[in-house]
């Protein structure tokens, strides 16, 4: 929510109220005008697309 206030792209775990406020830009089931950030389900390096 703070990221949205200051014009930054929000990155949020899909839990609770954040799941209702942040809509993933890669989710094709959500209309384009509502996609506003990035969401993830598990906090690990796989969900962010990085390799260690």
Jmol script that loads the backbone (N, CA, C; Angstrom):
load data "model"
ATOM      1  N   UNK A   1       0.814  -1.176   0.000  1.00  0.00           N
ATOM      2  CA  UNK A   1       0.000   0.000   0.000  1.00  0.00           C
ATOM      3  C   UNK A   1       0.870   1.256   0.000  1.00  0.00           C
ATOM      4  N   UNK A   2       1.989   1.211   0.698  1.00  0.00           N
ATOM      5  CA  UNK A   2       2.894   2.362   0.718  1.00  0.00           C
ATOM      6  C   UNK A   2       3.488   2.577  -0.666  1.00  0.00           C
ATOM      7  N   UNK A   3       3.819   1.486  -1.365  1.00  0.00           N
ATOM      8  CA  UNK A   3       4.367   1.614  -2.716  1.00  0.00           C
ATOM      9  C   UNK A   3       3.378   2.324  -3.635  1.00  0.00           C
ATOM     10  N   UNK A   4       2.122   1.988  -3.539  1.00  0.00           N
ATOM     11  CA  UNK A   4       1.103   2.633  -4.375  1.00  0.00           C
ATOM     12  C   UNK A   4       0.982   4.117  -4.067  1.00  0.00           C
ATOM     13  N   UNK A   5       1.102   4.464  -2.802  1.00  0.00           N
ATOM     14  CA  UNK A   5       0.980   5.865  -2.409  1.00  0.00           C
ATOM     15  C   UNK A   5       2.062   6.726  -3.031  1.00  0.00           C
ATOM     16  N   UNK A   6       3.272   6.198  -3.119  1.00  0.00           N
ATOM     17  CA  UNK A   6       4.399   6.970  -3.631  1.00  0.00           C
ATOM     18  C   UNK A   6       4.708   6.695  -5.100  1.00  0.00           C
ATOM     19  N   UNK A   7       3.836   5.999  -5.795  1.00  0.00           N
ATOM     20  CA  UNK A   7       3.991   5.776  -7.223  1.00  0.00           C
ATOM     21  C   UNK A   7       4.978   4.693  -7.589  1.00  0.00           C
ATOM     22  N   UNK A   8       5.338   3.837  -6.657  1.00  0.00           N
ATOM     23  CA  UNK A   8       6.239   2.723  -6.925  1.00  0.00           C
ATOM     24  C   UNK A   8       5.416   1.480  -7.260  1.00  0.00           C
ATOM     25  N   UNK A   9       6.013   0.546  -7.949  1.00  0.00           N
ATOM     26  CA  UNK A   9       5.317  -0.686  -8.310  1.00  0.00           C
ATOM     27  C   UNK A   9       5.281  -1.612  -7.101  1.00  0.00           C
ATOM     28  N   UNK A  10       4.088  -2.012  -6.646  1.00  0.00           N
ATOM     29  CA  UNK A  10       4.007  -2.891  -5.480  1.00  0.00           C
ATOM     30  C   UNK A  10       4.366  -4.344  -5.813  1.00  0.00           C
ATOM     31  N   UNK A  11       5.085  -4.959  -4.884  1.00  0.00           N
ATOM     32  CA  UNK A  11       5.394  -6.386  -4.942  1.00  0.00           C
ATOM     33  C   UNK A  11       4.855  -6.963  -3.640  1.00  0.00           C
ATOM     34  N   UNK A  12       3.890  -7.887  -3.745  1.00  0.00           N
ATOM     35  CA  UNK A  12       3.203  -8.355  -2.545  1.00  0.00           C
ATOM     36  C   UNK A  12       2.954  -9.857  -2.592  1.00  0.00           C
ATOM     37  N   UNK A  13       2.983 -10.462  -1.418  1.00  0.00           N
ATOM     38  CA  UNK A  13       2.596 -11.863  -1.293  1.00  0.00           C
ATOM     39  C   UNK A  13       1.083 -11.946  -1.336  1.00  0.00           C
ATOM     40  N   UNK A  14       0.565 -12.979  -1.989  1.00  0.00           N
ATOM     41  CA  UNK A  14      -0.887 -13.134  -2.160  1.00  0.00           C
ATOM     42  C   UNK A  14      -1.527 -13.610  -0.858  1.00  0.00           C
ATOM     43  N   UNK A  15      -1.659 -12.694   0.098  1.00  0.00           N
ATOM     44  CA  UNK A  15      -2.308 -13.007   1.370  1.00  0.00           C
ATOM     45  C   UNK A  15      -3.171 -11.837   1.800  1.00  0.00           C
ATOM     46  N   UNK A  16      -4.222 -12.120   2.491  1.00  0.00           N
ATOM     47  CA  UNK A  16      -5.045 -11.105   3.128  1.00  0.00           C
ATOM     48  C   UNK A  16      -5.472  -9.945   2.253  1.00  0.00           C
ATOM     49  N   UNK A  17      -5.400  -8.749   2.822  1.00  0.00           N
ATOM     50  CA  UNK A  17      -5.835  -7.542   2.144  1.00  0.00           C
ATOM     51  C   UNK A  17      -5.002  -7.184   0.936  1.00  0.00           C
ATOM     52  N   UNK A  18      -3.731  -7.534   0.939  1.00  0.00           N
ATOM     53  CA  UNK A  18      -2.894  -7.241  -0.226  1.00  0.00           C
ATOM     54  C   UNK A  18      -3.368  -8.008  -1.453  1.00  0.00           C
ATOM     55  N   UNK A  19      -3.907  -9.186  -1.252  1.00  0.00           N
ATOM     56  CA  UNK A  19      -4.450  -9.967  -2.364  1.00  0.00           C
ATOM     57  C   UNK A  19      -5.651  -9.265  -2.987  1.00  0.00           C
ATOM     58  N   UNK A  20      -6.344  -8.449  -2.213  1.00  0.00           N
ATOM     59  CA  UNK A  20      -7.499  -7.694  -2.708  1.00  0.00           C
ATOM     60  C   UNK A  20      -7.103  -6.374  -3.354  1.00  0.00           C
ATOM     61  N   UNK A  21      -5.861  -5.919  -3.143  1.00  0.00           N
ATOM     62  CA  UNK A  21      -5.440  -4.602  -3.605  1.00  0.00           C
ATOM     63  C   UNK A  21      -4.412  -4.613  -4.718  1.00  0.00           C
ATOM     64  N   UNK A  22      -3.543  -5.624  -4.731  1.00  0.00           N
ATOM     65  CA  UNK A  22      -2.476  -5.701  -5.736  1.00  0.00           C
ATOM     66  C   UNK A  22      -2.822  -6.805  -6.727  1.00  0.00           C
ATOM     67  N   UNK A  23      -2.892  -6.442  -8.010  1.00  0.00           N
ATOM     68  CA  UNK A  23      -3.246  -7.396  -9.052  1.00  0.00           C
ATOM     69  C   UNK A  23      -2.054  -7.571  -9.988  1.00  0.00           C
ATOM     70  N   UNK A  24      -1.634  -8.804 -10.165  1.00  0.00           N
ATOM     71  CA  UNK A  24      -0.430  -9.126 -10.920  1.00  0.00           C
ATOM     72  C   UNK A  24      -0.537  -8.715 -12.388  1.00  0.00           C
ATOM     73  N   UNK A  25       0.531  -8.135 -12.912  1.00  0.00           N
ATOM     74  CA  UNK A  25       0.545  -7.682 -14.308  1.00  0.00           C
ATOM     75  C   UNK A  25       0.577  -8.858 -15.285  1.00  0.00           C
ATOM     76  N   UNK A  26       0.963 -10.030 -14.824  1.00  0.00           N
ATOM     77  CA  UNK A  26       1.038 -11.205 -15.690  1.00  0.00           C
ATOM     78  C   UNK A  26      -0.218 -12.075 -15.641  1.00  0.00           C
ATOM     79  N   UNK A  27      -1.215 -11.689 -14.864  1.00  0.00           N
ATOM     80  CA  UNK A  27      -2.438 -12.476 -14.716  1.00  0.00           C
ATOM     81  C   UNK A  27      -3.425 -12.120 -15.827  1.00  0.00           C
ATOM     82  N   UNK A  28      -3.616 -13.034 -16.760  1.00  0.00           N
ATOM     83  CA  UNK A  28      -4.487 -12.788 -17.906  1.00  0.00           C
ATOM     84  C   UNK A  28      -5.976 -12.798 -17.565  1.00  0.00           C
ATOM     85  N   UNK A  29      -6.340 -13.238 -16.358  1.00  0.00           N
ATOM     86  CA  UNK A  29      -7.747 -13.266 -15.976  1.00  0.00           C
ATOM     87  C   UNK A  29      -8.228 -11.907 -15.469  1.00  0.00           C
ATOM     88  N   UNK A  30      -7.306 -10.991 -15.235  1.00  0.00           N
ATOM     89  CA  UNK A  30      -7.643  -9.659 -14.731  1.00  0.00           C
ATOM     90  C   UNK A  30      -7.561  -8.656 -15.876  1.00  0.00           C
ATOM     91  N   UNK A  31      -8.548  -7.777 -16.030  1.00  0.00           N
ATOM     92  CA  UNK A  31      -8.493  -6.763 -17.092  1.00  0.00           C
ATOM     93  C   UNK A  31      -7.243  -5.884 -16.968  1.00  0.00           C
ATOM     94  N   UNK A  32      -6.716  -5.435 -18.093  1.00  0.00           N
ATOM     95  CA  UNK A  32      -5.479  -4.655 -18.122  1.00  0.00           C
ATOM     96  C   UNK A  32      -5.518  -3.424 -17.219  1.00  0.00           C
ATOM     97  N   UNK A  33      -6.624  -2.722 -17.156  1.00  0.00           N
ATOM     98  CA  UNK A  33      -6.679  -1.485 -16.392  1.00  0.00           C
ATOM     99  C   UNK A  33      -6.565  -1.697 -14.884  1.00  0.00           C
ATOM    100  N   UNK A  34      -6.739  -2.944 -14.404  1.00  0.00           N
ATOM    101  CA  UNK A  34      -6.638  -3.213 -12.973  1.00  0.00           C
ATOM    102  C   UNK A  34      -5.291  -3.799 -12.558  1.00  0.00           C
ATOM    103  N   UNK A  35      -4.491  -4.236 -13.483  1.00  0.00           N
ATOM    104  CA  UNK A  35      -3.187  -4.833 -13.145  1.00  0.00           C
ATOM    105  C   UNK A  35      -2.247  -3.727 -12.694  1.00  0.00           C
ATOM    106  N   UNK A  36      -1.770  -3.828 -11.462  1.00  0.00           N
ATOM    107  CA  UNK A  36      -1.008  -2.720 -10.898  1.00  0.00           C
ATOM    108  C   UNK A  36       0.272  -3.104 -10.173  1.00  0.00           C
ATOM    109  N   UNK A  37       0.670  -4.358 -10.165  1.00  0.00           N
ATOM    110  CA  UNK A  37       1.877  -4.748  -9.448  1.00  0.00           C
ATOM    111  C   UNK A  37       2.238  -6.196  -9.704  1.00  0.00           C
ATOM    112  N   UNK A  38       3.055  -6.733  -8.825  1.00  0.00           N
ATOM    113  CA  UNK A  38       3.491  -8.122  -8.923  1.00  0.00           C
ATOM    114  C   UNK A  38       3.127  -8.841  -7.632  1.00  0.00           C
ATOM    115  N   UNK A  39       2.636 -10.067  -7.769  1.00  0.00           N
ATOM    116  CA  UNK A  39       2.293 -10.874  -6.606  1.00  0.00           C
ATOM    117  C   UNK A  39       3.011 -12.210  -6.677  1.00  0.00           C
ATOM    118  N   UNK A  40       3.211 -12.819  -5.518  1.00  0.00           N
ATOM    119  CA  UNK A  40       3.847 -14.128  -5.442  1.00  0.00           C
ATOM    120  C   UNK A  40       3.183 -14.932  -4.336  1.00  0.00           C
ATOM    121  N   UNK A  41       3.330 -16.254  -4.408  1.00  0.00           N
ATOM    122  CA  UNK A  41       2.697 -17.118  -3.411  1.00  0.00           C
ATOM    123  C   UNK A  41       3.688 -17.638  -2.377  1.00  0.00           C
ATOM    124  N   UNK A  42       4.877 -18.021  -2.813  1.00  0.00           N
ATOM    125  CA  UNK A  42       5.879 -18.529  -1.877  1.00  0.00           C
ATOM    126  C   UNK A  42       7.119 -17.640  -1.909  1.00  0.00           C
ATOM    127  N   UNK A  43       7.637 -17.278  -0.751  1.00  0.00           N
ATOM    128  CA  UNK A  43       8.788 -16.380  -0.710  1.00  0.00           C
ATOM    129  C   UNK A  43      10.114 -17.122  -0.931  1.00  0.00           C
ATOM    130  N   UNK A  44      10.392 -17.485  -2.169  1.00  0.00           N
ATOM    131  CA  UNK A  44      11.661 -18.124  -2.478  1.00  0.00           C
ATOM    132  C   UNK A  44      12.196 -17.585  -3.807  1.00  0.00           C
ATOM    133  N   UNK A  45      13.400 -18.003  -4.167  1.00  0.00           N
ATOM    134  CA  UNK A  45      14.029 -17.460  -5.372  1.00  0.00           C
ATOM    135  C   UNK A  45      13.338 -17.902  -6.654  1.00  0.00           C
ATOM    136  N   UNK A  46      12.613 -19.012  -6.650  1.00  0.00           N
ATOM    137  CA  UNK A  46      11.910 -19.477  -7.845  1.00  0.00           C
ATOM    138  C   UNK A  46      10.788 -18.529  -8.249  1.00  0.00           C
ATOM    139  N   UNK A  47      10.068 -17.983  -7.286  1.00  0.00           N
ATOM    140  CA  UNK A  47       8.925 -17.132  -7.622  1.00  0.00           C
ATOM    141  C   UNK A  47       9.352 -15.789  -8.201  1.00  0.00           C
ATOM    142  N   UNK A  48      10.595 -15.367  -7.946  1.00  0.00           N
ATOM    143  CA  UNK A  48      11.077 -14.107  -8.478  1.00  0.00           C
ATOM    144  C   UNK A  48      11.872 -14.289  -9.766  1.00  0.00           C
ATOM    145  N   UNK A  49      12.039 -15.526 -10.212  1.00  0.00           N
ATOM    146  CA  UNK A  49      12.718 -15.785 -11.470  1.00  0.00           C
ATOM    147  C   UNK A  49      14.222 -15.614 -11.425  1.00  0.00           C
ATOM    148  N   UNK A  50      14.817 -15.703 -10.251  1.00  0.00           N
ATOM    149  CA  UNK A  50      16.264 -15.568 -10.127  1.00  0.00           C
ATOM    150  C   UNK A  50      16.881 -16.941  -9.900  1.00  0.00           C
ATOM    151  N   UNK A  51      18.129 -17.056 -10.223  1.00  0.00           N
ATOM    152  CA  UNK A  51      18.830 -18.315  -9.970  1.00  0.00           C
ATOM    153  C   UNK A  51      20.026 -18.045  -9.074  1.00  0.00           C
ATOM    154  N   UNK A  52      20.279 -18.994  -8.192  1.00  0.00           N
ATOM    155  CA  UNK A  52      21.386 -18.852  -7.254  1.00  0.00           C
ATOM    156  C   UNK A  52      22.454 -19.876  -7.572  1.00  0.00           C
TER     157      UNK A  52
END
end "model"
wireframe off; spacefill off
backbone 0.3
color backbone group
